[in-house]
Every structure is written in structure tokens, then in C-alpha cells.
Amino acid sequence: MDWVLSAFPVVLLLMGFPIFIILLSASAVVLLFFMNIPLTAVHQVMFGSVDKFALMAVPFFLFAGELMGVGGMSKRIIDFVMSLIGWMRGCLPLTTVGANTIFGAVCGSSTAAVAAIGKLMYPTLREKYDDRMSSSVICCAGAIDIIIPPSISMILYGASAEQSVALLFVAGILPGVVMSIAMGGYVWLYARVKKIADERPFDPREVWRATKAGIWALGTPGIILGGIYGGIFSPTEAAGVACVYAILVTLFIYRDINLKGIWGVAVNSMYLTAQVFIIVAGAGVFSWLLTVGGVPQRTVEILGHLATSQWEALLIINIFLLIVGCFIDPGSAILVLTPLLVPICKAFGIDLIHFGIIMTVNLAIGMFTPPFGLNIFVAQALFKTNLRDMYPGLVGFIIASCLALAIITYVPWLSLYLTHFV
């Protein structure tokens, strides 16, 4: 049975099957040929996998993020960041990183960030930088959105590991900043080495204009996170509030979208939600079979022979997750691997909130790691960049991000300090 649950999904993945078909096919083969369990149990487990209150936040945050990208909020965030750091060498890629950090506090979807910020920044970046750097920084900076709360990946991890989503959100703030600093440091160094002069004089009046124009967009993170940690509403309810706020701002204040446009965004978000939830349902069945088959327990035993201390276990898990992230999107990986890795964390005394951040950061890096990082293909589709040209441009970002990952992994204070105030 173990070889079916391990080798069979890999074969289907290499053949190009969708992830939900891979999970359900492997589960069906095991149930039919290796276990005496009626197939009606599949429906019950699938329904139970999606019947979780925390998961209700996913469609709302997807809708809010799409709406803010289409409705002009992303443009105003970019203008605000540019007004603050336009005087620095490398200000254009730095603005891309900074805008993604702020946009991540209202969105939570990496691909949505690549599209929303990338479409606006790419033409400007191409004025000073080559196609390799322009597409690479957009591709990589979009992954910050997975780490900065609210994060859909953290919601999925919280539901799978039975951990507080609110604690995961606050735990992701400082690690998200560390990742932003790592990427920002790399692009600043790149601009210095290449002697690219893209800076401009600092103008306080421009800062005032950009702040005044973008105040409604910049207020979104305060409403979402302030409401959660102020005890006004739960993370799930915060997602609904974000949708209402986004509709009001984009429709009546910025007026960059009409009712027809909102309907189009809602339809697109519906398709995205369906894609997420069918994976959630399939992963629920697959994880259930792993547990019933005793795979987590055997994995703990194997890792116990390979690692004798917590830091060794974390190193092995990080390497494993970085490899997985190259092939599977974060949502699918979290849903499938969390039941497998949580017992290992418990065995080695790793805090599960801290581990949730480690797992999220690993899989965020996988979003822009060749060969199959999802952001790579989104950027390639948007900007028509040759993948052979883009891959070398990703190397510096991957190295900087792995350094940030090492700091986040072995300095748990970064993840856990702010949770003491919640």
C-alpha cells in the first residue's frame, strides 16, 4: 500500500494530471485493492475536509484580493511606496518588493499579487532593467504575499494542523518582513553592482499626494488585522469585512470599477475557490488514508534514525519542503504533508505555530523555484519572457530567500514573539 501512496502520485504528477485527480486516484486504488473500507467513506471524508469554519475565509480573501487588484488599490499602493523610496538606488525593484509586502496584507494569494503588481511595474522596470531582472523580481516578490498575513496558506495549515489561524497570522508578520528585507537587500546590491541609476530626488509633496490618494488602500491591513486582534471579529469574519470594504472603496471612492466589473471579479473568484476546495477535499481523503495506514508513525521513526536533534530534523524538513515546493503549489503541499509532518514536529518538540511559518516560507520559495514554480509560469504568461532567460535571474532571489528561511527557522523568536500579545 505504501508504494501506491508514494510512487503512484509521483507518476501521475509527471504525466501532468491535476493534483486533485492524483490524490483521489491514489486513494481510490488503495481503497479498492488494499483496504476493506466501503467507498461511501470517501464522500464522508471529502465533505468533512471542507466542512471547517476556518476555510470559509478562503473564498472571501480570494475575492477581496482580486477586487483590490482590479479596482485600483494596487496602483495606489505602488505610488505610495515609490514616493517613499524613490530616492534610493534600485528604487524600482525595491518598490516592487515593498508594494508586494503591503499588498500581501490585503490579499494572501501569490499569483494574484504577481498579476496585480506585475502588470503595473513591469513596463516601468523595463525602462532601466533587462527583461531577466524585471520579470524575476516580480515573480519572486509575489511570494511574499503567502507569508504576510492574511495568508490563505496559513488558513489551510491551521485547518489541517488544528492550530489557531489568528496566531498564525500574527506569527507571520516578522518573518514576512525578514523575507522582504532579504529580497530588498539583494535588489539594492544588484543595482549598486550594475551601476543602474534609477533613483530620483525625494519630494515630500509627492509623499503627501500619494498618501492622500492611497489612504483607503493602505487602511485595509489595519482594518483586517486590527479587527482580528482587537477582538472585533474572527479571521473568517475579517475576510467578509475585507470584501465589503473593497467593494465600497473601489466602487464608490476610487470608482475604478463598476457593478459589471465586480460581477466579473466574483465569477473569477468563484472558479479559483472551486479549484482550492476540490484540492482540499481530495487531500482530506489522501491524508486520512496516510493516517489509517500508519505512515506518519513510520515517518517519525525513519526521521528519528536520520536526525538526533531538533536542528537536524528542521534541516531535513526544510530540504524536503524546498524540493516539494518546486513541483507542487503551497495549498496542495500543506494539505497533503501537514498530517505527515505534524507528528514529527511533536516528537522533536517543535512549536506547531512556528512550524506553520517555516512550512509557509519553504513553500513560498517553491513558488519561484525552477522547474515548476507557479509564479514562474504566471510571470512568463504575462510578460512573454523566455524561461531560459528567467531561470538565471531567479538564482540571486533564491539564495537570499534561503538565507531568510534559515534565520526564520533557527530563530523561533521571530515567529513566536508577537503571539504573546494576542
Buried (B, 14 or more C-beta within 10 A) or exposed (E): BEEBBEEBBEEBBEEEBBBBEBBBBBBEBBBEEBBEBEEEEBEEBBEEBBEBEBBBBBBBBBBBBBBBBBBBBBBBBBBBBBBBBBEBBBBBBBBBBBBBBBBBBBBBBBBBBBBBBBBBBBEBBBEBBBBBBBBBBBBBBBBBBBBBBBBBBBBBBBBBBEBBBBBBBBBBBBBBBBBBBBBBBBBBBBBEEBEBEBBEEEEEEBBEBBBEBBEBBBBBBEBBBEBBBEEEBBBBBBBBBBBEBBBEBBBEEBEBBEEEBBEBBBEBBEEBBEBBBBBBBBBBBBBBBBBEBEBBEEBBEEBEEEBEEBEEBBBBBBEBBBEBBBBBBBBBBBBBBBBBBBBBBEBBEBBBBBBBBBBBBBBBBBBBBBEBBBBBBBBBEBBEBEEEBBBEBBEBBBEBBBBBBEBBBBBBEBBBBBBEEE
